[in-house]
Amino acid sequence: MVFLELKEMEAREMFPGGRVRFVHSPHMTLAYWYFDAGAELPQHSHPHEQVTSVIHGELELTVNGETRRMLPGSVAVIPPDALHEARPLTECYVIDTFYPLREDFL
């Protein structure tokens, strides 16, 4: 078992307005995102199942053409290979869980 403190991990800026701390297990990846309002998360897909949980702020999420406004407590389950994009309407704290492991984020 490994214990980590997110506050002790350096955040990586993956794109303008998007900072993240990654935690990897042998089988999955968790991404702890901080988004600035208006940051652009363009449409994309990947072979991983993704569960997105909004902890703070408002996020507009589009999955396979269906758009929802997500608030704290909102959760989206994004199937593998689904086209999706997001737009933070305010500053946001979002946790993404990916299965299997995101080797491209190691």
MOMO-V701109 format. One record per helix or strand. SS is the DSSP state (h for helix, s for strand). FROM is the first residue (numbers start at 1). TO is the last residue. If there is no record, write none. Layout:
ss:SS from:FROM to:TO
ss:SS from:FROM to:TO
//
This chain:
ss:h from:6 to:8
ss:s from:12 to:15
ss:s from:18 to:24
ss:s from:28 to:35
ss:s from:40 to:44
ss:s from:49 to:56
ss:s from:59 to:63
ss:s from:66 to:70
ss:s from:75 to:78
ss:s from:84 to:88
ss:s from:92 to:99
ss:h from:103 to:105
//
